[in-house]
């Protein structure tokens, strides 16, 4: 949810037309970053879908497939793009060093603090632990030691995180008991204030850093790659779909060969509540991962699942594949189809102010008459359409007069304090 403009050094309007001097002189780099904005806009709409859209019907049509795709994958795409944004701050193809590097790290720390405050404030509302901003803060801080690493090293770290952390998270959760959790939260000021403390942010929350750093590091890899290179694009065109096929295909096969699919279905509360199909955290009546090691279903069968928010290796790999494929397709499309960029300009504007619209949509949900929880009881396709059209209209109008969204402007102004670092 960081801003693109500070890295692009664009003119006043961040979305110049293809016929402008900026677009003519630097078509590929601008298209690349606009592709990131468009991907972020789709992630915003995906979050809208999860929070206010109708629950998908199992075995339904194409619309239900898209509704199911948004659950978990939209937030995973957000986290991946967060890693990309970190590279915009720390140096895209070459990491910043010396004074510039220190100031970049300071900007990231300041952003993390602001996001922690915003996220904790939202967690104190009826929206609860479904917000991701406070988790973002932890991701940013954990990424600080990785900012100067090359793409190859970051890729190795991402692979290691995807393979190791789900099993490690399972073991650590298995060691937790209710009394241990309560004891830790009793001494955690963030938990006492907002109900979502350090233990949630690192291990037991809906977006725990222990596994979700895989997405962030993957985004950092993408940020270090030259996405204008044909060779890079061809490799990503293979890697992205291959990860999708491996993550979901191997999981599907493993669960059916071992009989784990039946055991998960028998023990999963979501199957008894169609409205809970939108999110496993909602199915449990809480946005926290269950204590005792369970992911989805009994025992460790969830480690073989690839469903949203299972946090399994297969879930991570499949979601990463979707994120890579989405970013690549949008980047190439905007690069080669100028008319598409003109057509998508209002949606791209949504991506330039995703922080504002993310916080704004939560406030609107909380303000809906009679709504005190997520998802709202009035969740429907009509409500989802209203959120999407409202956000697009607001972003399109605002971007005509201002370079940044309201909260993005506040974030950018505050991070200027990093210029005092010497």
NORKA-V911182 format. One record per residue. RES is the residue in one letter. PSI is psi in degrees with one decimal (999 if undefined). OMEGA is omega in radians with two decimals (none if undefined). D_FIRST is the distance of its C-alpha to the first C-alpha in Angstrom with 2 decimals. Layout:
res->RES psi->PSI omega->OMEGA d_first->D_FIRST
res->RES psi->PSI omega->OMEGA d_first->D_FIRST
This chain:
res->X psi->17.3 omega->3.09 d_first->0.00
res->X psi->167.1 omega->-3.01 d_first->3.75
res->X psi->146.7 omega->3.12 d_first->6.56
res->X psi->-30.4 omega->-2.94 d_first->9.11
res->X psi->-36.6 omega->-3.08 d_first->12.03
res->X psi->-28.9 omega->3.13 d_first->12.83
res->X psi->-29.5 omega->-3.06 d_first->13.64
res->X psi->-26.3 omega->-3.03 d_first->15.41
res->X psi->50.8 omega->-3.09 d_first->17.58
res->X psi->167.1 omega->3.01 d_first->18.05
res->X psi->-174.8 omega->-2.99 d_first->20.48
res->X psi->-43.6 omega->3.12 d_first->19.85
res->X psi->121.0 omega->-3.02 d_first->18.84
res->X psi->-7.3 omega->-3.06 d_first->15.95
res->X psi->68.5 omega->-3.12 d_first->17.59
res->X psi->151.4 omega->3.13 d_first->21.17
res->X psi->156.5 omega->-3.12 d_first->23.71
res->X psi->-21.5 omega->-3.13 d_first->25.15
res->X psi->-3.9 omega->-3.10 d_first->28.31
res->X psi->167.7 omega->3.14 d_first->26.95
res->X psi->-40.4 omega->-3.12 d_first->27.75
res->X psi->-45.5 omega->-3.12 d_first->24.22
res->X psi->-32.3 omega->-3.11 d_first->24.00
res->X psi->-40.1 omega->-3.06 d_first->27.56
res->X psi->-34.0 omega->-3.06 d_first->27.30
res->X psi->59.8 omega->-3.03 d_first->24.09
res->X psi->-44.2 omega->-3.04 d_first->23.65
res->X psi->-50.3 omega->-3.14 d_first->22.35
res->X psi->-41.7 omega->-3.14 d_first->19.63
res->X psi->-43.3 omega->3.13 d_first->18.30
res->X psi->-36.2 omega->-3.13 d_first->18.56
res->X psi->-47.5 omega->-3.10 d_first->16.74
res->X psi->-34.4 omega->3.05 d_first->13.57
res->X psi->-33.8 omega->3.05 d_first->14.08
res->X psi->-37.1 omega->3.08 d_first->14.42
res->X psi->-42.5 omega->3.10 d_first->10.91
res->X psi->-41.9 omega->-3.13 d_first->9.86
res->X psi->-40.2 omega->3.09 d_first->12.51
res->X psi->-40.3 omega->3.13 d_first->11.55
res->X psi->-35.4 omega->3.09 d_first->8.11
res->X psi->-41.8 omega->3.10 d_first->10.41
res->X psi->-35.8 omega->3.09 d_first->12.76
res->X psi->-38.8 omega->3.08 d_first->10.52
res->X psi->-47.3 omega->3.13 d_first->10.04
res->X psi->-34.5 omega->3.09 d_first->13.81
res->X psi->-39.4 omega->3.09 d_first->14.44
res->X psi->-38.6 omega->3.05 d_first->13.12
res->X psi->-43.7 omega->-3.10 d_first->15.34
res->X psi->-43.4 omega->-3.14 d_first->18.08
res->X psi->-38.8 omega->-3.00 d_first->18.03
res->X psi->-32.0 omega->-3.07 d_first->18.07
res->X psi->-3.1 omega->-3.13 d_first->20.46
res->X psi->166.4 omega->3.13 d_first->21.98
res->X psi->156.1 omega->3.09 d_first->25.41
res->X psi->136.7 omega->3.12 d_first->26.15
res->X psi->145.6 omega->3.09 d_first->27.10
res->X psi->121.8 omega->3.12 d_first->30.81
res->X psi->129.3 omega->-3.12 d_first->31.85
res->X psi->14.2 omega->-3.13 d_first->33.68
res->X psi->-163.7 omega->-3.08 d_first->32.57
res->X psi->-159.9 omega->-3.09 d_first->31.89
res->X psi->-40.6 omega->3.13 d_first->29.10
res->X psi->-42.1 omega->3.11 d_first->27.15
res->X psi->-33.3 omega->3.09 d_first->27.36
res->X psi->-43.0 omega->3.11 d_first->26.27
res->X psi->-38.9 omega->3.10 d_first->23.02
res->X psi->-43.5 omega->3.11 d_first->22.53
res->X psi->-34.5 omega->-3.13 d_first->23.16
res->X psi->-34.4 omega->-3.10 d_first->20.90
res->X psi->-33.7 omega->-3.07 d_first->17.83
res->X psi->118.6 omega->3.12 d_first->18.63
res->X psi->-40.6 omega->-3.08 d_first->16.92
res->X psi->-31.2 omega->3.11 d_first->15.92
res->X psi->-45.6 omega->3.12 d_first->13.00
res->X psi->-32.8 omega->3.08 d_first->11.39
res->X psi->-39.9 omega->3.08 d_first->12.69
res->X psi->-40.1 omega->3.07 d_first->11.14
res->X psi->-48.9 omega->-3.09 d_first->7.62
res->X psi->-37.5 omega->3.10 d_first->8.80
res->X psi->-43.7 omega->3.12 d_first->10.45
res->X psi->-25.8 omega->3.05 d_first->7.79
res->X psi->-41.5 omega->3.08 d_first->6.14
res->X psi->-39.6 omega->3.07 d_first->9.75
res->X psi->-44.1 omega->-3.12 d_first->10.06
res->X psi->-34.0 omega->3.09 d_first->7.62
res->X psi->-37.0 omega->3.12 d_first->9.82
res->X psi->-28.3 omega->3.05 d_first->12.72
res->X psi->-32.9 omega->3.13 d_first->11.82
res->X psi->-43.4 omega->-3.02 d_first->12.18
res->X psi->-6.1 omega->-3.11 d_first->15.08
res->X psi->121.0 omega->-3.03 d_first->16.88
res->X psi->-85.1 omega->-3.07 d_first->16.62
res->X psi->-27.6 omega->3.10 d_first->20.10
res->X psi->126.5 omega->-3.13 d_first->21.62
res->X psi->142.7 omega->3.07 d_first->20.20
res->X psi->144.0 omega->3.14 d_first->20.71
res->X psi->174.6 omega->3.10 d_first->23.68
res->X psi->-139.8 omega->-3.11 d_first->25.72
res->X psi->-42.9 omega->3.14 d_first->24.55
res->X psi->-38.5 omega->3.12 d_first->21.55
res->X psi->-41.7 omega->3.13 d_first->20.49
res->X psi->-40.8 omega->3.13 d_first->21.09
res->X psi->-35.4 omega->3.09 d_first->19.11
res->X psi->-43.7 omega->3.11 d_first->16.09
res->X psi->-38.3 omega->3.11 d_first->16.41
res->X psi->-40.1 omega->3.10 d_first->16.90
res->X psi->-39.5 omega->3.14 d_first->13.70
res->X psi->-40.5 omega->3.12 d_first->11.82
res->X psi->-42.7 omega->3.13 d_first->14.16
res->X psi->-43.2 omega->3.10 d_first->13.66
res->X psi->-40.5 omega->3.14 d_first->9.89
res->X psi->-42.2 omega->-3.14 d_first->10.95
res->X psi->-44.2 omega->-3.14 d_first->13.68
res->X psi->-43.7 omega->-3.14 d_first->11.87
res->X psi->-35.1 omega->3.09 d_first->9.55
res->X psi->-41.4 omega->3.11 d_first->12.91
res->X psi->-47.9 omega->3.14 d_first->14.68
res->X psi->-46.1 omega->-3.12 d_first->12.53
res->X psi->-40.7 omega->3.12 d_first->12.51
res->X psi->-36.5 omega->3.10 d_first->16.19
res->X psi->-42.3 omega->3.11 d_first->17.05
res->X psi->-34.1 omega->3.13 d_first->15.87
res->X psi->-21.8 omega->3.13 d_first->17.76
res->X psi->-8.8 omega->3.12 d_first->20.81
res->X psi->-176.9 omega->3.10 d_first->20.96
res->X psi->-13.9 omega->3.10 d_first->22.50
res->X psi->-28.7 omega->3.01 d_first->19.19
res->X psi->-144.4 omega->-3.04 d_first->19.72
res->X psi->12.2 omega->3.14 d_first->18.08
res->X psi->-14.9 omega->3.12 d_first->16.34
res->X psi->153.5 omega->-3.06 d_first->13.04
res->X psi->-8.6 omega->-3.00 d_first->10.54
res->X psi->-42.5 omega->3.14 d_first->8.82
res->X psi->-29.4 omega->3.04 d_first->11.96
res->X psi->-38.3 omega->3.06 d_first->12.05
res->X psi->-42.0 omega->-3.12 d_first->8.77
res->X psi->-43.6 omega->3.12 d_first->10.78
res->X psi->-41.7 omega->3.11 d_first->13.65
res->X psi->-45.3 omega->-3.10 d_first->12.08
res->X psi->-43.1 omega->-3.13 d_first->11.15
res->X psi->-40.3 omega->3.13 d_first->14.70
res->X psi->-23.7 omega->-3.12 d_first->16.38
res->X psi->-12.6 omega->-3.07 d_first->15.02
res->X psi->-44.5 omega->-3.13 d_first->16.62
res->X psi->-9.6 omega->-3.05 d_first->20.03
res->X psi->-2.0 omega->-2.96 d_first->18.85
res->X psi->-27.1 omega->-3.06 d_first->17.32
res->X psi->4.3 omega->-3.11 d_first->20.72
res->X psi->152.1 omega->3.11 d_first->21.73
res->X psi->166.5 omega->-3.09 d_first->22.65
res->X psi->-41.3 omega->-3.11 d_first->21.40
res->X psi->-43.6 omega->3.13 d_first->24.57
res->X psi->-43.0 omega->3.12 d_first->24.30
res->X psi->-37.4 omega->3.12 d_first->20.70
res->X psi->-39.8 omega->3.11 d_first->21.89
res->X psi->-41.6 omega->3.12 d_first->24.78
res->X psi->-42.5 omega->3.14 d_first->22.66
res->X psi->-42.7 omega->3.12 d_first->20.47
res->X psi->-45.2 omega->-3.14 d_first->23.77
res->X psi->-41.4 omega->3.12 d_first->25.26
res->X psi->-42.2 omega->-3.13 d_first->22.43
res->X psi->-35.3 omega->-3.08 d_first->22.72
res->X psi->-38.4 omega->-2.97 d_first->26.48
res->X psi->-44.9 omega->-2.92 d_first->27.00
res->X psi->-34.9 omega->3.11 d_first->24.36
res->X psi->-41.7 omega->3.13 d_first->25.10
res->X psi->-39.0 omega->3.11 d_first->28.74
res->X psi->-42.5 omega->3.11 d_first->28.11
res->X psi->-40.0 omega->3.12 d_first->25.95
res->X psi->-45.3 omega->-3.12 d_first->28.83
res->X psi->-44.4 omega->-3.12 d_first->31.40
res->X psi->-40.4 omega->3.10 d_first->29.60
res->X psi->-34.1 omega->3.14 d_first->29.15
res->X psi->-26.2 omega->-3.13 d_first->32.79
res->X psi->-12.5 omega->-3.11 d_first->33.82
res->X psi->144.1 omega->2.99 d_first->32.23
res->X psi->166.8 omega->-3.13 d_first->34.35
res->X psi->-38.1 omega->-3.12 d_first->33.74
res->X psi->-38.0 omega->3.11 d_first->35.59
res->X psi->-43.7 omega->3.13 d_first->33.56
res->X psi->-45.6 omega->-3.14 d_first->30.26
res->X psi->-36.8 omega->3.13 d_first->31.75
res->X psi->-41.9 omega->3.13 d_first->33.08
res->X psi->-45.4 omega->-3.12 d_first->29.78
res->X psi->-27.8 omega->-3.13 d_first->27.97
res->X psi->-28.5 omega->-3.14 d_first->30.88
res->X psi->5.8 omega->-3.12 d_first->30.11
res->X psi->109.8 omega->-3.11 d_first->26.32
res->X psi->-32.3 omega->3.14 d_first->25.42
res->X psi->-41.6 omega->3.12 d_first->21.91
res->X psi->-40.9 omega->-3.14 d_first->23.61
res->X psi->-30.8 omega->-3.10 d_first->26.32
res->X psi->-47.3 omega->-2.99 d_first->24.05
res->X psi->-14.7 omega->-3.08 d_first->21.49
res->X psi->-9.6 omega->3.09 d_first->23.07
res->X psi->99.1 omega->-3.03 d_first->20.22
res->X psi->-168.2 omega->-3.08 d_first->21.31
res->X psi->-40.0 omega->3.14 d_first->21.02
res->X psi->-40.4 omega->3.08 d_first->23.04
res->X psi->-45.1 omega->-3.08 d_first->20.73
res->X psi->-34.4 omega->-3.08 d_first->17.61
res->X psi->-35.2 omega->-2.92 d_first->19.57
res->X psi->-45.8 omega->-2.91 d_first->21.98
res->X psi->-1.7 omega->-3.13 d_first->22.73
res->X psi->-176.0 omega->-3.11 d_first->19.64
res->X psi->-27.9 omega->3.13 d_first->18.12
res->X psi->58.4 omega->-2.99 d_first->15.45
res->X psi->136.0 omega->-3.09 d_first->17.61
res->X psi->-30.6 omega->-3.08 d_first->16.52
res->X psi->-36.3 omega->3.10 d_first->19.93
res->X psi->-33.9 omega->-3.05 d_first->19.24
res->X psi->-13.3 omega->3.02 d_first->15.49
res->X psi->-19.1 omega->3.06 d_first->15.35
res->X psi->-43.4 omega->3.12 d_first->17.08
res->X psi->-42.6 omega->-3.10 d_first->14.03
res->X psi->-45.1 omega->-3.13 d_first->12.07
res->X psi->-36.8 omega->3.06 d_first->15.26
res->X psi->-42.8 omega->3.07 d_first->15.77
res->X psi->-35.9 omega->3.10 d_first->12.56
res->X psi->-37.4 omega->3.07 d_first->13.94
res->X psi->-49.2 omega->-3.14 d_first->17.19
res->X psi->-35.4 omega->3.12 d_first->15.95
res->X psi->-26.8 omega->3.14 d_first->14.43
res->X psi->-8.0 omega->-3.13 d_first->17.92
res->X psi->150.0 omega->3.06 d_first->19.79
res->X psi->95.9 omega->-3.07 d_first->21.21
res->X psi->-3.4 omega->3.02 d_first->20.11
res->X psi->-11.8 omega->-3.12 d_first->22.74
res->X psi->130.8 omega->3.10 d_first->25.44
res->X psi->-37.4 omega->-3.14 d_first->27.56
res->X psi->-41.4 omega->3.12 d_first->28.39
res->X psi->-43.2 omega->-3.14 d_first->24.81
res->X psi->-40.7 omega->-3.13 d_first->24.14
res->X psi->-39.9 omega->3.12 d_first->27.35
res->X psi->-43.7 omega->3.13 d_first->26.57
res->X psi->-32.8 omega->3.11 d_first->23.18
res->X psi->-23.4 omega->3.07 d_first->25.04
res->X psi->-45.6 omega->-3.05 d_first->27.31
res->X psi->-46.5 omega->-3.08 d_first->25.02
res->X psi->-60.1 omega->3.12 d_first->22.47
res->X psi->-33.1 omega->3.12 d_first->25.22
res->X psi->-39.9 omega->3.10 d_first->27.29
res->X psi->-39.4 omega->3.10 d_first->24.71
res->X psi->-48.4 omega->-3.11 d_first->24.44
res->X psi->-41.3 omega->-3.13 d_first->28.24
res->X psi->-49.0 omega->-3.07 d_first->28.73
res->X psi->-51.3 omega->-3.07 d_first->26.29
res->X psi->-34.5 omega->-3.13 d_first->27.50
res->X psi->-48.3 omega->-3.13 d_first->30.96
res->X psi->-38.0 omega->3.10 d_first->32.08
res->X psi->-47.8 omega->3.14 d_first->30.80
res->X psi->-45.2 omega->-3.11 d_first->32.73
res->X psi->-44.7 omega->-3.09 d_first->35.79
res->X psi->-41.1 omega->-3.12 d_first->35.73
res->X psi->-33.0 omega->-3.13 d_first->35.49
res->X psi->-31.8 omega->3.09 d_first->38.37
res->X psi->-31.8 omega->-3.09 d_first->40.55
res->X psi->-10.7 omega->-3.07 d_first->40.24
res->X psi->6.9 omega->-3.12 d_first->40.45
res->X psi->-28.3 omega->-3.12 d_first->37.13
res->X psi->-44.2 omega->-3.14 d_first->35.93
res->X psi->-38.7 omega->-3.12 d_first->38.73
res->X psi->-38.4 omega->3.11 d_first->38.15
res->X psi->-44.6 omega->-3.13 d_first->34.46
res->X psi->-35.5 omega->-3.13 d_first->35.35
res->X psi->-29.3 omega->-3.06 d_first->38.12
res->X psi->6.1 omega->-3.05 d_first->36.00
res->X psi->117.0 omega->-3.13 d_first->32.72
res->X psi->-27.6 omega->-3.07 d_first->32.46
res->X psi->-29.4 omega->-3.10 d_first->30.12
res->X psi->-20.3 omega->3.13 d_first->33.12
res->X psi->-9.4 omega->-3.11 d_first->35.03
res->X psi->100.0 omega->-3.09 d_first->32.42
res->X psi->-32.8 omega->3.12 d_first->31.12
res->X psi->-23.9 omega->-3.13 d_first->28.39
res->X psi->-6.8 omega->-3.14 d_first->27.08
res->X psi->-16.9 omega->-3.10 d_first->26.71
res->X psi->-26.6 omega->-3.06 d_first->23.19
res->X psi->128.5 omega->3.14 d_first->22.03
res->X psi->-30.1 omega->3.11 d_first->24.16
res->X psi->-36.0 omega->3.11 d_first->22.79
res->X psi->-32.7 omega->-3.11 d_first->24.04
res->X psi->-34.1 omega->-3.11 d_first->27.30
res->X psi->-5.3 omega->-3.12 d_first->28.08
res->X psi->9.4 omega->-3.14 d_first->27.56
res->X psi->154.3 omega->3.12 d_first->25.00
res->X psi->8.9 omega->3.10 d_first->21.46
res->X psi->146.8 omega->3.05 d_first->22.80
res->X psi->144.5 omega->-3.10 d_first->24.28
res->X psi->144.7 omega->3.09 d_first->28.05
res->X psi->144.5 omega->3.10 d_first->29.98
res->X psi->3.5 omega->3.01 d_first->32.64
res->X psi->-13.7 omega->-3.08 d_first->30.90
res->X psi->143.7 omega->3.00 d_first->30.55
res->X psi->-72.0 omega->2.97 d_first->27.63
res->X psi->131.9 omega->3.10 d_first->29.05
res->X psi->178.5 omega->-3.07 d_first->32.80
res->X psi->155.1 omega->3.05 d_first->35.49
res->X psi->-135.5 omega->-3.04 d_first->35.73
res->X psi->17.6 omega->-3.11 d_first->33.61
res->X psi->-26.5 omega->3.12 d_first->33.60
res->X psi->-20.8 omega->3.11 d_first->29.87
res->X psi->-17.4 omega->3.10 d_first->29.51
res->X psi->-9.2 omega->-3.09 d_first->30.85
res->X psi->159.7 omega->3.08 d_first->28.71
res->X psi->21.2 omega->-3.14 d_first->25.70
res->X psi->157.7 omega->-3.12 d_first->24.64
res->X psi->135.8 omega->3.06 d_first->21.08
res->X psi->12.3 omega->2.99 d_first->20.26
res->X psi->-27.7 omega->-3.12 d_first->23.56
res->X psi->17.9 omega->3.12 d_first->21.83
res->X psi->166.6 omega->3.08 d_first->24.74
res->X psi->-40.4 omega->-3.12 d_first->25.01
res->X psi->-38.0 omega->3.07 d_first->25.57
res->X psi->-46.6 omega->-3.14 d_first->22.53
res->X psi->-46.8 omega->-3.09 d_first->20.31
res->X psi->-45.8 omega->-3.14 d_first->22.17
res->X psi->-43.2 omega->-3.13 d_first->22.19
res->X psi->-36.8 omega->3.08 d_first->18.49
res->X psi->-42.1 omega->3.11 d_first->17.77
res->X psi->-41.4 omega->3.10 d_first->20.33
res->X psi->-43.1 omega->-3.13 d_first->18.74
res->X psi->-45.1 omega->3.14 d_first->15.32
res->X psi->-46.3 omega->-3.12 d_first->17.32
res->X psi->-41.2 omega->3.13 d_first->19.60
res->X psi->-49.7 omega->-3.12 d_first->17.05
res->X psi->-42.9 omega->-3.13 d_first->15.29
res->X psi->-47.0 omega->-3.12 d_first->18.82
res->X psi->-42.9 omega->-3.14 d_first->20.37
res->X psi->-39.2 omega->3.13 d_first->17.95
res->X psi->-48.5 omega->-3.13 d_first->18.20
res->X psi->-42.1 omega->-3.11 d_first->21.97
res->X psi->-45.6 omega->-3.13 d_first->22.42
res->X psi->-28.4 omega->3.14 d_first->20.78
res->X psi->-37.2 omega->-3.00 d_first->22.72
res->X psi->-13.9 omega->-3.09 d_first->26.00
res->X psi->85.6 omega->-3.12 d_first->25.93
res->X psi->-35.2 omega->-3.14 d_first->25.52
res->X psi->-32.0 omega->3.13 d_first->26.47
res->X psi->-37.9 omega->3.12 d_first->23.54
res->X psi->-41.1 omega->3.09 d_first->21.13
res->X psi->-43.2 omega->-3.11 d_first->23.04
res->X psi->-35.8 omega->-3.05 d_first->23.07
res->X psi->2.8 omega->-3.07 d_first->19.35
res->X psi->-45.1 omega->3.12 d_first->18.42
res->X psi->-35.4 omega->3.14 d_first->17.63
res->X psi->-37.7 omega->3.08 d_first->15.40
res->X psi->-36.8 omega->3.12 d_first->13.62
res->X psi->-33.1 omega->3.08 d_first->13.09
res->X psi->-41.6 omega->-3.13 d_first->11.21
res->X psi->-24.7 omega->3.13 d_first->8.56
res->X psi->-14.7 omega->3.13 d_first->8.54
res->X psi->45.9 omega->-3.06 d_first->7.85
res->X psi->-32.7 omega->3.13 d_first->5.93
res->X psi->-47.7 omega->3.12 d_first->5.38
res->X psi->-46.7 omega->-3.07 d_first->9.04
res->X psi->-31.6 omega->3.09 d_first->10.18
res->X psi->-50.8 omega->3.12 d_first->9.05
res->X psi->-41.0 omega->-3.12 d_first->10.86
res->X psi->-39.9 omega->-3.10 d_first->13.43
res->X psi->-30.4 omega->3.07 d_first->14.42
res->X psi->-43.2 omega->3.12 d_first->15.11
res->X psi->-37.3 omega->3.10 d_first->17.21
res->X psi->-42.1 omega->3.10 d_first->19.02
res->X psi->-44.6 omega->-3.13 d_first->19.84
res->X psi->-25.9 omega->-3.11 d_first->21.24
res->X psi->-9.3 omega->3.14 d_first->23.21
res->X psi->138.3 omega->-3.11 d_first->24.81
res->X psi->125.2 omega->3.07 d_first->28.55
res->X psi->4.1 omega->-3.12 d_first->29.70
res->X psi->125.6 omega->-3.13 d_first->26.37
res->X psi->11.6 omega->-3.12 d_first->25.80
res->X psi->169.4 omega->3.09 d_first->23.97
res->X psi->131.5 omega->-0.03 d_first->21.47
res->X psi->153.8 omega->-3.13 d_first->22.23
res->X psi->152.9 omega->-3.10 d_first->24.19
res->X psi->-21.2 omega->3.14 d_first->27.82
res->X psi->13.3 omega->-3.13 d_first->27.59
res->X psi->129.3 omega->-3.10 d_first->25.06
res->X psi->168.8 omega->3.09 d_first->26.28
res->X psi->-35.8 omega->3.14 d_first->25.66
res->X psi->-43.3 omega->3.12 d_first->26.47
res->X psi->-41.2 omega->3.10 d_first->23.93
res->X psi->-43.9 omega->3.12 d_first->21.21
res->X psi->-39.3 omega->3.10 d_first->22.37
res->X psi->-41.9 omega->3.13 d_first->22.28
res->X psi->-43.8 omega->-3.10 d_first->18.62
res->X psi->-47.7 omega->3.14 d_first->17.72
res->X psi->-39.9 omega->3.13 d_first->20.13
res->X psi->-44.1 omega->3.13 d_first->19.22
res->X psi->-41.2 omega->-3.13 d_first->15.49
res->X psi->-43.1 omega->3.13 d_first->16.61
res->X psi->-45.5 omega->3.13 d_first->19.33
res->X psi->-47.2 omega->-3.10 d_first->17.37
res->X psi->-40.4 omega->-3.12 d_first->14.77
res->X psi->-43.6 omega->-3.13 d_first->17.79
res->X psi->-46.1 omega->-3.11 d_first->19.82
res->X psi->-41.5 omega->-3.08 d_first->17.34
res->X psi->-15.9 omega->3.07 d_first->16.44
res->X psi->-22.1 omega->-3.06 d_first->20.20
res->X psi->-21.0 omega->-3.08 d_first->20.56
res->X psi->148.6 omega->-3.13 d_first->17.43
res->X psi->-29.7 omega->-3.05 d_first->15.20
res->X psi->158.3 omega->3.03 d_first->12.04
res->X psi->167.5 omega->-3.10 d_first->11.24
res->X psi->-52.3 omega->-3.13 d_first->12.87
res->X psi->-31.5 omega->3.07 d_first->10.28
res->X psi->-36.7 omega->3.09 d_first->8.58
res->X psi->-43.4 omega->3.11 d_first->12.25
res->X psi->-43.0 omega->-3.14 d_first->12.88
res->X psi->-44.2 omega->-3.13 d_first->10.26
res->X psi->-41.2 omega->-3.13 d_first->11.70
res->X psi->-41.4 omega->-3.12 d_first->15.16
res->X psi->-38.5 omega->-3.10 d_first->15.06
res->X psi->-10.0 omega->3.05 d_first->14.02
res->X psi->-16.1 omega->3.06 d_first->17.07
res->X psi->-23.2 omega->3.14 d_first->19.08
res->X psi->-19.8 omega->3.11 d_first->18.50
res->X psi->-15.1 omega->3.13 d_first->20.94
res->X psi->-11.2 omega->3.13 d_first->23.67
res->X psi->134.7 omega->3.13 d_first->23.45
res->X psi->999 omega->none d_first->26.56
